[in-house]
Amino acid sequence: MCETRKADQIMKWIWTILVLLAMRVGAEEITDSASALHRALGDEPLRDQVRNLDHLQSRTRFLEQWNVWMVEFFVEDERIAMLTLNREGEVLERALNRSDEENVVHRIDELRQELAHAKRIGNEAEVREIQELLERLKRSHPFAGQELDLEKVLATVHGLGGYGMGVIRWAPFEGVSGIQVMVEREEDGRWVRIESLPLRQERWIDHDVRMGETVRYRIGLVASEQAFSTKRIIEIVPRQLDDSKMPVYTVQIPKEGLERMLADVTEDIEMDGTFMLNKQRWPMEVRLRGASTRHAAKKSYRIQFKEGSPFSTDVIYLKAEPMDHTLQQEKLSCDLFLQNGLHCSEARYVNLVINGQYQGVYLDIEPIRKPFKKHAGLDPDGVLIRASTFGSADQKPLGDLRGKGDGLQQLETFLKEAQSVSNADFSAWVEENMDWPRVRDYLAMQVLCHRSEIEANDYFFYQEPDTRKWFFIPWDHNNGNFAVAAFENRVLEPRIPVFPQTIQDIGWQPNYAYLIHSRIFRQPDLRLDYLNRLREWTREWLLEGKIERLIEANHQQILEAYQVDPYRTPYHEKDPFLSAADDLKTFAKQHGRRLMELIDHALNEPRVVEVDFIGRDDDGCRLSLKNLGIEPVSLENLRFVFKHGEKIVRPAWREKGLLTKGRMIEITFDQDFPTGGLFCVLPIRGAVDREREIPMDFCFIPPNE
């Protein structure tokens, strides 16, 4: 024990030295993990969060697709803080797992000040965003800034007769510390104390039960070492797992191996084991999968079969979906893609048992690997690449090639052409190099599923070997689909735009705007074809109710099992899953009505100016500028910007006069822009908030090779 305290004290000294070094770091660019860690420790809110913590560990990574450094801090297997920084060391995002109520109250006060500022400057988008953050914070910390009512806390406790277990759950109170939940079980007419655990743990599972026999528990609270007098009696009846509605996957892993795999959830530690289905056995290797969800109580798994397989593939992914209280985000998305003839993973619900203990309802989702091509009817010789780019050839690495060959070189050539071809030739280029009907339908289905956030690796590129045409295959449908709020047990109102995550949506500045999508939506003919398809599917699936049959079928299949899933996100009052199907149906109608309005607006939205690259000469870079509107455009009020990666150039512009209706002029800039990149005509000065500039038009300047 003495040695442990001594080691902890040494670690605290080391962290103190690192913090002092961090406070001396200047504005030098971050070049490695050590300098990123030093810069992170110079952040005062983070430093306050991690100071004096025992067993503190850190992990630093450079995220290529985002061009940022991520520094994470852990105590044992719990992440307690995260910071992202750009190369210059500026803090982009800060996430602190606060357990202290004063910190929560302080954060609420900060948001209220930011809200007042946003209202003063008239930034309606920021007002809505801050209001939603405040609502979420108040929901997850309902007693922040108030005297805690232990009666209300105790009222949220409820029991479940699970499959081979008794489950006691209570609502999360993340802004509360110092309270223990005391669990007693009735044995032979007397109460026996079984467990005492912190309120933040949210659940307790009892495996020492018998199926079909009633178990009685007495739950109390202990605050500040004083027992809370009022206790609550809960009765549950454990039940037998039934495989009539869903398959039961049974996995056996040596106990020590499972413990080792779970000891560090950030590592891909593989363990040998046995997979059982329909009384047959297969040897396998298993490891954790996923990114942020690895830190959730309900883990996701990757299983690879070593000798034969019960399926058409030797690898399966079992996704826990811990953030989704409907358990339909991913399943419903796959259903819609497949029913409309698009290539997508198949997904099915299963029950998972590990070492004799029920883990809950999982989604067995088909990996997109070489066997997927055969199952999906694709040519096995086609190029399949999991993307790592938002469509830019400059965001390296471009992706992960599934198979052998020069597919990555072919993809790089394709992306370079996508950026360098002129606006005038882009539609013809799409027809020649992309499977346009599939690309159009992919884009429309993304919006139909309300897929509001698509990371750089949330899709695949595929190229047909005969036609040499490319298209996209979706992956990972759990970021905003159907507006299911992660870990919040609710469905939000629809908010996705018709041109999501493009320059038309988020402006020219972010590096996570999809470039090919942006160029497609800029072209009048491609844009019209896309909007017509989106309107057709919106009417058919959302407004005419076709989606409701899929929602109800999924809900009924998991209705019994998911209610007793031991690792669901706890809730305060009624079980939100019971109303999840109705909530999704209501959302679908709202989503449909809103989309029809947005589509009509997009179809009638006038274009004011048009810009395109002409070429280079001794004087510099030459572009055309045309007035497509009705009113004259004041040349002196226009602004221009060039962007390549992190490089931004605002070329000088001193022209005066009016650009009248239908007139086109040639403009020349002294800069040659040799690297090539995005060139934008920005709105008239004062027209918009500079932080969210949507260009009037844009083009791509090819590199000077």
Secondary structure, DSSP 8 states (H G I E B T S, - for coil): -HHHHHHHHHHHHHHHHHHHHHHH--S----SHHHHHHHHHT-HHHHHHHTT-TTEEEEEEEETTTTEEEEEEEETTEEEEEEEE-TT--EEEEEE----HHHHHHHHHHHHHHHHHHHHHT-HHHHHHHHHHHHHHHHHSTTTTS---HHHHHHT-EEEEEBTEEEEE----TT--SEEEEEEEEETTEEEEEEEEEGGG-EEEE-S--TT--EEEEEEEEETTEE-S--EEEEE--B----SSS-EEEEE--HHHHHHHHH-TTS---EEEEEEETTEEEEEEEEEE-SGGGGSSS-EEEEEESS--SSSSSEEEEE--TT-SSS-HHHHHHHHHHHTT-----EEEEEEEETTEEEEEEEEE---SHHHHHHTT--TTSEEEEE-SSS-TTSSS-EEESSSSSHHHHHHHHHHHHHHS-HHHHHHHHHHHB-HHHHHHHHHHHHHTT-----TTSEEEEE-TTT--EEEEE----SSGGGEETTTTEE------SSTTSHHHH-SS-TTS-HHHHHHHHSHHHHHHHHHHHHHHIIIIIIS-HHHHHHHHHHHHHHHHHHT-TTS---SSS-GGGGHHHHHHHHHHHHHHHHHHHHHHHHH----EEEEEEEEETTEEEEEEEE-SSS-EEGGG-EEEEEETTEEE-------SEE-TT-EEEEEES---TT-EEEEEE--TTSS-GGG---SEEEEE----
